């Protein structure tokens, strides 16, 4: 799944209900527009809840496949389409953890290539940093983690988060503040990453 070139959409599509109606009628091009608009947000949502990029890509693909297959069940005018996708993604992540078996993936790395060594080192630094953040996020309460991911990863406004979680904006701001403080403390402790 290549997210380069995917148009980033921070706000719901203005013509979303029209596109959903057309997609429900079997128009795959309209569903494709919804896919393009929301792919990156759903991928980021999944990525910060699973262990690696490949798993996140697989689950994201499953989310959109399930959405296409169950489009007839989506009620236009109820919850926004993006919120429905987040629900499917949330359930897919839960299913992933319920059914996964513990396995270790071995990557083929050509360390003999001198130009490759620097790229590998940079990739390792980024992975360690991202791993530290993911581990630190897991130490927060569910509400704090969810608010921080929706705010900083999914780039939702406090109003959108409040609507999505069924809470007041003041509660969202408080969860965000406490979550950021706890996250900063955990990261300052240099949480070790299990190998």
Buried (B, 14 or more C-beta within 10 A) or exposed (E): EEEEEBEEBEEBBEEBBEBBEBBBEEEEEBBBBBBBBBBBBBBBBBBBBBBEEEBBBBBBBBBBEBBBEEBEEBEEEEBBBBEBBBBBBBEBBEEBEEEEEEEEEEEEEEEEEEEEEEEBEEEEEEEEEBBBBBBBBEBBEEBBBBBBBBBBBBBBBBEBBBBBBEBEBEBBBBBBEBBBEBBEEBBEEEBEEEE
